[in-house]
Amino acid sequence: MLNSINIPTAAMKRLLIFDYRCSVCWGPLITDGEDGLLRVLTEEGFLDQSGIWRVQARIVLATGEWYSDSVAFTVASNLCREPPNEA
């Protein structure tokens, strides 16, 4: 049986985003999780490389710390802004 977690009361809630180099970063959440979902807002340049990325939720409560399964998503080349070549 699955237990639900009261996300809005969490001391920390983050969506960890793993880029193509397996580096971890995160952006600001735009929801408090009241609907059971966490959403992140990314800025221009955040998704700087096309390819497969992964996202995972991290929730910290006074009673413990939980991680969701990680989910893969594709960043298409027309959606990312490659860093400019410096001559």
C-alpha positions as CSV (number, residue, x, y, z in Angstrom):
1,M,0.0,0.0,0.0
2,L,1.3,3.4,-0.9
3,N,1.3,6.2,1.6
4,S,0.8,9.8,0.5
5,I,3.2,12.6,1.6
6,N,1.9,16.0,2.5
7,I,4.1,17.9,0.1
8,P,3.1,21.5,1.1
9,T,4.4,20.9,4.7
10,A,7.8,19.6,3.6
11,A,10.9,21.4,4.9
12,M,12.4,21.0,1.5
13,K,11.0,20.1,-1.9
14,R,13.0,20.1,-5.0
15,L,13.0,18.7,-8.5
16,L,16.5,17.5,-9.2
17,I,17.4,17.8,-12.8
18,F,20.3,15.6,-14.1
19,D,21.8,16.9,-17.3
20,Y,23.7,15.0,-20.0
21,R,26.9,15.1,-17.9
22,C,25.0,13.6,-14.8
23,S,25.4,16.9,-13.0
24,V,22.6,17.8,-10.7
25,C,20.9,21.2,-10.7
26,W,17.5,22.6,-9.9
27,G,15.3,25.5,-10.7
28,P,12.7,27.4,-8.6
29,L,9.5,25.6,-7.9
30,I,6.3,27.3,-9.2
31,T,3.9,25.2,-7.1
32,D,3.8,24.2,-3.4
33,G,2.7,20.6,-4.2
34,E,-0.8,21.0,-2.8
35,D,-2.1,19.2,-5.9
36,G,0.5,16.4,-5.4
37,L,2.6,17.7,-8.3
38,L,5.8,19.8,-8.3
39,R,6.6,22.0,-11.2
40,V,9.8,23.9,-11.9
41,L,10.3,27.0,-14.1
42,T,13.5,27.0,-16.1
43,E,15.2,30.1,-17.6
44,E,16.8,30.6,-21.0
45,G,20.0,28.7,-21.1
46,F,19.2,26.3,-18.4
47,L,18.6,23.4,-20.9
48,D,21.8,24.1,-22.8
49,Q,22.3,20.8,-24.5
50,S,20.0,18.6,-26.6
51,G,19.7,15.0,-25.5
52,I,18.3,12.8,-22.7
53,W,17.9,14.5,-19.3
54,R,16.4,13.1,-16.1
55,V,14.3,14.6,-13.3
56,Q,13.6,13.3,-9.8
57,A,11.7,14.8,-6.8
58,R,13.2,15.1,-3.4
59,I,11.0,15.7,-0.3
60,V,12.3,16.3,3.2
61,L,9.9,16.2,6.2
62,A,10.7,16.0,9.9
63,T,10.0,12.3,9.7
64,G,12.4,11.5,6.9
65,E,13.6,12.1,3.3
66,W,12.1,10.7,0.2
67,Y,13.0,10.5,-3.5
68,S,10.7,9.7,-6.4
69,D,11.7,7.5,-9.3
70,S,13.7,9.4,-11.9
71,V,12.1,10.1,-15.2
72,A,13.8,10.7,-18.5
73,F,12.9,13.5,-20.8
74,T,14.3,14.7,-24.2
75,V,15.5,18.2,-24.9
76,A,15.2,18.7,-28.6
77,S,17.9,20.7,-30.3
78,N,15.3,23.4,-31.3
79,L,14.4,23.9,-27.6
80,C,17.9,24.4,-26.2
81,R,20.2,27.3,-26.5
82,E,23.7,26.2,-27.2
83,P,26.4,28.2,-25.5
84,P,28.0,30.6,-28.1
85,N,31.3,29.7,-29.6
86,E,34.0,32.1,-28.4
87,A,36.6,32.9,-31.0
